[in-house]
Amino acid sequence: MSSPDVGQLEEDAVVAAMRSGWIAPLGPDVDAFERELAQRVGVGHGVALSSGTAALHLGLLTLGVKPGDVVVTSTMTFAATTNAIVYTGAEPYFVDADPSTGNMDPALLRETLTTLRAAGENVAAIVPVDLLGKAVDYTSILASANEFGVPVLADAAESLGATHNGKAAGSFGAASIVSFNGNKIMTTSGGGMLLTDDADFAKHVRYLATQARQPVVHYEHTDIGYNYRMSNLLAALGRAQLNRLDDMIAKRREMRELYKQLFAAAEGVTVFGADGDEDDNVWLTSILVDDDAAGWQPQDLAAVLADDSIESRPLWKPMHLQPVFAGTRGAISGASEKLFRTGLTLPSGSALTPAERARVKEAISAFLAR
Ligand SMILES: *Cc1c(COP(=O)(O)O)cnc(C)c1O
């Protein structure tokens, strides 16, 4: 569906980093990777970390999120977003999705902030998620956040390369996080980065990520720290991938266009989020199936593809439906449940070969022609 897209350039970069002697664990590739990615996104500072989840955790701690606080977040996301909130001891509060994008519904967010404020609860942060590579409506969300005086930590794990009103995903709010997990738009095999314009914010994240060491020669600690930094070898891989980011986005966009053509005449099927997708990084392409109109369900196509060893999956199962978050409060409209029920994510990766693309195309065409 979205496998790592690495080749000779990446291999050469990792070997060069290894031969340079900068193995353990920081080094010049980490510094350069932070600089290059921050520049690409248009922010002042980047802190390269071991994962996107680590970046979320340290971003929340740096905002001062603590036990007893409430953090408002999207229910339509991967568990990592909510898990990081729980690590801080704060309580997640879910907001449902805009049905056309799956992203946090700005009107529902405003209602939620109003309700929580009236109840005297301490909302310490808002964590919106850019779903499948489409930036959330930052204009509306930041307006509400400013009105209520709540900072935004943007989960841009899936949206590196996307824009909102011409501004890059990863550049909104107090800080943003991106992920370089193996299935994301670019990878360091595993890794993430916190991006911010605020030098003190970046400095505090860097401090917490390196075991919270005081700047003295003997090891002295006044805070609990973490071992969350990215290694130099992986940063070298990331720099090579960043050079190819636009190419990889272009390849994913070709897959999106292929699916638009394939399903154009299919009754009851829409390509999810295709409206305005020139601003997206089109990380993953999903379809929505209205089974009454289509005469089939997403699982029917998934089963046919699986018989042909072609991977497909439902959209993220919303967090408020997850057993581990049973009882967590939220403003639930039903939009994300419907997306989960009707959606199917199709092979989208930039590593797909022409032959593999052709095989996917044939399998879907044959299914639609039955
Ligand atoms: C992948 C992902 C993360 C976590 O990133 P890791 O690098 O895997 O820790 C967080 N949020 C969302 C929305 C993601 O898709």
The ligand as a MOL file (V3000), in Angstrom:
LIG
                    3D

  0  0  0     0  0            999 V3000
M  V30 BEGIN CTAB
M  V30 COUNTS 15 15 0 0 0
M  V30 BEGIN ATOM
M  V30 1 C 2.4820 7.7930 11.6260 0
M  V30 2 C 1.7030 8.7040 12.4740 0
M  V30 3 C 2.1580 9.1190 13.7340 0
M  V30 4 C 3.3320 8.5140 14.4340 0
M  V30 5 O 4.5360 8.5900 13.8130 0
M  V30 6 P 5.6830 7.5080 14.1690 0
M  V30 7 O 6.8740 8.0930 13.5150 0
M  V30 8 O 5.2370 6.1990 13.5780 0
M  V30 9 O 5.8020 7.4550 15.6490 0
M  V30 10 C 1.4230 10.0620 14.4220 0
M  V30 11 N 0.2860 10.5650 13.9300 0
M  V30 12 C -0.2050 10.1730 12.7450 0
M  V30 13 C -1.4620 10.7870 12.2550 0
M  V30 14 C 0.4730 9.2180 11.9860 0
M  V30 15 O -0.0450 8.7940 10.8170 0
M  V30 END ATOM
M  V30 BEGIN BOND
M  V30 1 1 1 2
M  V30 2 1 2 3
M  V30 3 2 2 14
M  V30 4 1 3 4
M  V30 5 2 3 10
M  V30 6 1 4 5
M  V30 7 1 5 6
M  V30 8 2 6 7
M  V30 9 1 6 8
M  V30 10 1 6 9
M  V30 11 1 10 11
M  V30 12 2 11 12
M  V30 13 1 12 13
M  V30 14 1 12 14
M  V30 15 1 14 15
M  V30 END BOND
M  V30 END CTAB
M  END
